[in-house]
C-alpha cells in the first residue's frame, strides 16, 4: 500500500503540470463528433462523481479509474473494430480483390483519421500510414494522462467543461479561458458535451496528430514484434511518444512514467520493465 506522503508528491506533480500545453492540444471544435460514433456516446460514462469530496486517497483514485475505464474500453473497442476492417482491406489489396465496400469504407476511415485516400485510390503507402494510426491505446496510459491533466478530475476544465485531457480550441466561446492565459493568446480549453466525447477526442488527437507520430511508431513496432499494446509495459513505452504533449517535454514524460509505476496496484497486469 502506498503511503500518503508519496502520493501527495505525485498528486502535486499532476496538478503542477496541468497548466502547460502546446499547439498539439489543438482540435477543431466546430468539427462535429463523427456521426457514426455519436449514437453510442450516451451509453458510456455518465456524469462524473464529485472527486474533490472523496477524502480517502485510495478511494478517490479507485473511483477515478473505475469511472473512466468503461469509456476508454468503448473507444478501444471502436478503434479495434475499425482496425479489423482496415486489415481486411489490406488483405484484399494484397490479393488484388478490393471491393466497392472496401473502397467506400476506406474513404470514410481516411477522412476520419485525416489521411484521405489519394486520387488513384487505395495504395500501399496509404495502408501503411493508416495501420499506424488506427490502433488501440493502453488503458493505464489514458487513465494516467487523464489523472495528470485533470488533477484527478477536480480541475475547473474537468468539472465545468468535461475536459480531462487538456485539449485546446481556438474559436471564441468554444471553451473555458485559462486564468493565466498569456497576453495576446486566444486559445481556450475546450468544453465537451460529455466526458465520453473528451475521451473520444483524446483518442483521435493521439491517433492522427502529426505531433504524436513517434507514439504511433512505437506502438506499430510493438505490434509487429507481437508485444501487447494494452498492458502497462506498453503504456510505459508509449509515453516516450508524448514529448510534444506538454512544453515540459521529457520532464512531462517522466512524470507520466512515475505515475504509471506509482499506481501499479490499480492495473490488472504487472510492470516488468
Buried (B, 14 or more C-beta within 10 A) or exposed (E): EBEEEEBEEBBEBBBEBBEBBBEBBBBEBEEEBBEEBBEEBEEBBEEBBEBEEBEEBBEBBBBBBEBBBBBBEBBBEBBBEBBEBBEBBBEBBEEEEBEEEBBEBBBBBBEBBEBEBEEEEBEEEBBEBBBBBBBBBBBBBBBBBBBBBBBBBBBBBBBEBBBBBBBBBBEEEBBBEBEEEEEEEEBBBBBBEBBBBBBBBBBBBBBBBEBBBBBBEBBBEBBEEEEEBBBBBBBBBBBBBBBBBBEBBEEBBEBBBBBBBBBEEBBEBEBEE
